[in-house]
Amino acid sequence: MSHWQPTATDVWQGRNDLAESPEALRLFQVVGQQDEPRPVVLLGFACDEGVKRNHGRIGAAAAPDALRKMLANLAAHAGHHRLTDGGTLMVGETPLEEAQETFSQGVTAYQQRGVRTLVFGGGHETAFAHGLGIYRAHPNKTVGIINFDAHLDLRRNDVATSGTPFRQLAQHCEQHQKPFHYLCVGASLAANTQALVNEAHRLKVEIVWDTDALTRTLDDLCDQIRTFMGKCEIVYLTVDLDVLPAWQMPGVSAPAAVGLPIERLLPLIGAICESPSLWGADLVEYNPSLDPLQSGARTAARIAWQILHQWNIGERP
């Protein structure tokens, strides 16, 4: 049965430079522990059942603590003191749908208290659990999803997988007579069948293909993102790490041949973090077993570091 597990004390460790200066702090020295009240909570979703169902390479269930460990030793600057660690939902043999419901309820509870959620998955099945929690926490608000991903994740399937989360969220919106706003940046046409592209068109999904994301100016891309956010009162950011090129992110089930490199990804994420409408963000699909040199973990931790550093925590809408 799934259960919430506090993060072990040996996860948040790193180099101690306090002898040099009281300002020489790293994240392990400023993060709140055991759910200490802070504006942002870090949650783990230790699950890769969705990846398994989607015929991918399993191992992402080990990602939450692997990413915490890599984040821990990064320098602490503005924004990082706002983070507390709320632990990880250990899914184990629990049916995926039950685990997603449990995680969703946890997200809703935090956000209803005014706490924003940063989540380390797990496979991209994490997004249905996280996203559903956000929709439920803001029932009278317009929610927009921004997904950096090589895949549209709109598959039709009888059961939930890592390839179905946004189709599931679209169905949730339809059932509750809500608009479905979804922007996918970095998708690869070579990795998405015509059936998936047709489904995206049916749902009026905005797509920035990987080749366009590499050739358009950053200002142009940021303007499109800001225009999309302007239609939404609540924004949910999800980063499938396979959006990065394989040479920057080897540790995913489906490495990208082209991909959106981190030097272009970070400014786009920064544009999203400027908005106080951002209420949830997650990083998914990292698989430590496929990343023996930990280069992918370093890249993912840098993205999480940037989100926390730039996150505009405004007044609750």
N, C-alpha and C positions, 0 to 999 in steps of 0.2 A: 504494500500500500504506500502511496506517495506520502511524504512528510516533509515539513520545513526543517532544515538543518542549519544551525548557526555556523558561520564560517570559522574554521579552526584558527587558533591564535597564531600558528606558524605560517599562515598564508600571507598575512600582511607583515612582511619583513623587508628590510633593505639596508642600504648604507646609511650610517649615522654620521652626519657632518656637523652636529650641533656644537662641537668643540671649536669649530671655525667661526660660527655665528648663530645666534638664536633664530635667524631668518633662513638658515640653510636647511629647510624642511623638505621632506619627501612625502608622497601621499600616504605611506603607511603610518606616518606620524600625525596626520591630521584627520584621517577618515574616522567617522563615528562608528563605534562597535556595538554589537548586540542591539541594533535597532534604536540607538540613541536618536532623539528627534532632530532632524535636519530637513532642509527644503527638498533634497533629492535622496532617494533610497536606491541602492544597488541591489538587485535581485538576480539570482541565478535560476535557470530552468534546465536542470540536468536531464536532458532527454534527447534521444536520437531515434525513437521509434518511428517518427514520421519519415526520417531519412531511409530507414530500413524498408518501410512500406513503399517508398518511392524508388527502391532498388539502387540506393546510393551506398556509399562506403561509410559504415558506422564508426563512431568514436567521438562525436560532438558532445555527448553527455559529459565528457570529462573537461569540457572547455571552461565552465564558469570559474573554477578555482585556478586553472592555468592562466586565464586572462587576469584575474585578480593579482596573482603573483607577479606578472609582468608589469601591471599598472602600479603596483605598490612602490617600486623603487624610482619612479619618475618624480621629477622635481615638483613640489607643490607651489602653485601660484594662485592668482585670483580665481575664485570660484571653486577651488578644490576642497576647501574647508566645509562646503555645503553638503558634502556627501556622507551618508551613513550606510552601513552594510546591513541589509535585512535578511541575509542568509540565502539559501538555495532550496528550491523544491526538488527533492530527490524522487524521481519518478519510479525507478526500478521496474518492477513487473506490473505496475498499475496500468490499466488500459489508457491509451493516449487521451481519449476523449474525457475521461474522468480527471486526468491530471491537468488538462487544459482548463477544465471548469474550476478546479481548485486554484490554479494560478490566476485565472481571470478574476476570481473573487478577491484574491489578495491584492491585485492591482487596483481594483475598484475601491477597496477599503482605503488604501493609501491615498488615492487621488481625491476621494471624497473628503479626506482630512487636509487637502491642500498640498500633498506631497507628490512631487513628480517622480517618475520611474525611469531608471536606467537599468536595462536588462541584458545579461549575458546568457545567450542560449548555448547549447541546444541547436537542433536543426531549425529550419525556418517554420516548422510547425509552432515554434515559439510565438510567431506573429499573430496567429489566430487567438491564442490565449491572451497575449498582451493587448492586442487591438480590441478584442471583445471587452476586456476590462476597462479600457479607455472609453469605448462607446457607452458602456453601462454607467460609468462615473459621470458622464456629461450627457444625459438623455435629451436635453433640450438645446444642445449645441450642434453645430455643423462640424463634423470631423473630416479631416483630410489626411490621407496616407501618402507619404513620400517614401518610396522604396528604391534604394540603390541596389541593383541586382542584375545579374546577367540573364535572369529568367523572370517571366511575368508571374509565375506561380498562380495560374488561374485554371489548373487542371480540373477536369471532371473526374470524379472518383466516388465510389460508394462509401469509402471511409476517408478520414482525414489523413493527409500525408504532409511532407514538407513542400509538396508542390501544389497544395490546395488552399493555403491560408486566405488569399485575397478573394478567391471565389466564395469561400465561406463567409468572409466579412461582407461581401456584396449581397449574399443571401440574407444575412442578418439585417442589412439596411433595407432590403426589399420587404422582409417580413415586418419591419417596424416603420415602413413608409418613410424612410430617410434617404436623402441623396447619397450616392456613393461617389466620393471624390478620391481618385487614385492616380498618382503620378509615378511612373517607373523610369528611373534614369540609369542608363548604362546597359540596357537589355541588348542581348545579341540576337540578331535575326537568325543566325546559324544555330542557335540553341533553343529556338522556339518554333514549333510547327505552325503551319498555316491555321490549323484549328485553334491554337492558342491566340494567334493574332486576330482571328475572327471574333473570338470571345472578348478580347480586349476592346475591339471596335464596338461590339454590341453593348458593352458596359461603359463606353465612352471614356476609356482609360487614356490618359496622356502618356505618350512614350517618347523618350529621348534615346534613340539607338546608340550603341557604344561608339560607332563610327562618327556620328554627329556630335556626341559629347566630347570627342577628341579634336574635332576640327572647328567647332563654333567657339567664339570668344567666351571667356569666363563671365564677362559682364552680361552677355546675351543669355547665357544659361542661368545666371543668378536672377536676371529680370523675369525669366519664365517661372522660376521657382517662387519668386515673390508674388507674381501675379496669381499663381495657383494658391498660395497661402492666403491671399487676399479674399478668396472665396470661402475660407474656413475660419471657424472660431477656435477650433482645437486642432493641433497638428501632431501627428504620430510619425516619427522618423524610424525607419528600419533599414539596417545596413546588412545585406547578405554579403559576406566577405568575398564571395566568388565574383563580385563585381570588379575586384582588383585583378590586374594581370597575374598570371601564374608565377612570374618571377618575383612578384612582391607578396603573393599570397598562395604558397604551395599547399598549405594545410587546410584544404577544403575538399569536399567530395567531388566537385566538378570544377577544376581549375579553368580559368578563362584564357583562351588563346590571344585575345586582344585586351579587353579589360580597360577599366578607368583607373589610371595610376593615382597614387595617394596625393601627389602634388597638385592634381586637378580636383580630386575628391574633397580635400580639406577645405578649400575656399567655398565650395558648394554647400558643404555641411555648415560652414560658418554663416552663410547667408540664412540658413534655416534657424540656427541658434540665436540669431539676432532677434527673432520674433518671440514675444512673451506668450504666444499661442502654443509653443512647443511644450507638450505635457508628457510625452513619453518617447524614449529612444531605445533601440536595442541593436546589438551586434550578434549575428547568428552564423551558424555553419562552420565555425572554426573547429578543426579536428586535430588535437595535439599529436595523435599517432601518425599523422601525415606530415608533420613539421619537425623533423629531428633536430634541425639547427635553431628552432624557435624564432626564425625570421618572421614568419607569419604572425606569431604571438606579439612580437614587437610592433609590427604594423598595426594590428588590431588595438593594442594598448594605446598607441599614439592617437588613434581615432577617438577612443573613449576619453583620453586625456583632453583632446581638443573640444569635444562636446561639453565636458564639465567646465572647461576654462571659459568658453564663450556663451554658455547657456544663459539667456536673459530671463532671470526669474522675476517676472513682474507680478502685479497684483492678480489674484485669481479672477478669471473672467466670469 
